[in-house]
Amino acid sequence: MHIKLFRALKAANVSDDAAAEVVEAIEEYIAVKVQEANKGLEAQLKAQTWVIASFGFVLTLIGLAPAVFKLFQ
């Protein structure tokens, strides 16, 4: 996309430096928007990771409970 944009700007008689600045600005804008869009997904993934880890911990405790009770009897 960036090469096509640069070429289009050059075809519109924009200088090399100005065309490069426009391409860089759009690239930065897209990067920021992608990062903002991913923040919600990252938070959800983090929450799901905690839920899965907690569930695994509880299952481990339930699985080890009989062995622990035998030690104390």
C-alpha positions in Angstrom: 0.0 0.0 0.0 2.8 2.4 0.9 4.5 2.1 -2.5 1.2 2.7 -4.3 0.5 5.8 -2.2 4.0 7.1 -2.7 3.7 6.6 -6.5 0.3 8.3 -6.5 1.7 11.3 -4.7 4.6 11.4 -7.1 2.2 11.2 -10.0 0.4 14.2 -8.5 3.7 16.1 -8.7 4.4 16.0 -4.9 8.1 16.2 -3.9 9.9 13.1 -2.7 10.3 14.5 0.8 6.6 15.5 1.1 5.4 12.2 -0.3 7.7 10.3 2.1 6.3 12.3 5.0 2.7 11.6 4.1 3.4 7.9 3.8 5.2 7.9 7.2 2.3 9.8 8.8 -0.3 7.4 7.5 1.9 4.5 8.6 2.0 5.9 12.1 -1.7 6.6 12.1 -2.5 3.0 11.1 -0.1 1.6 13.8 -1.8 3.7 16.5 -5.3 2.6 15.3 -4.3 -1.1 15.3 -2.8 -0.8 18.8 -6.0 0.9 20.1 -8.1 -1.8 18.5 -6.1 -4.5 20.1 -6.2 -3.1 23.6 -9.6 -4.6 24.3 -8.6 -8.0 22.9 -5.4 -8.0 25.0 -7.4 -7.2 28.2 -9.9 -10.0 27.3 -7.1 -12.5 26.7 -5.4 -11.5 29.9 -8.7 -12.1 31.8 -9.2 -15.5 30.1 -5.7 -16.5 31.0 -6.4 -15.8 34.7 -9.6 -17.7 34.6 -8.0 -20.8 32.9 -5.1 -20.7 35.4 -7.4 -20.4 38.4 -9.5 -23.3 37.1 -6.4 -25.4 36.6 -5.2 -24.6 40.1 -8.6 -25.6 41.6 -8.6 -28.9 39.7 -5.0 -29.6 40.9 -6.1 -29.0 44.5 -9.1 -31.3 44.1 -6.9 -34.0 42.5 -4.4 -33.8 45.4 -6.9 -33.6 48.2 -7.2 -37.4 48.6 -3.4 -37.8 48.9 -3.2 -34.9 51.5 -6.0 -36.5 53.6 -4.2 -39.8 53.6 -1.1 -38.1 54.9 -3.0 -36.7 57.9 -4.9 -39.9 58.8 
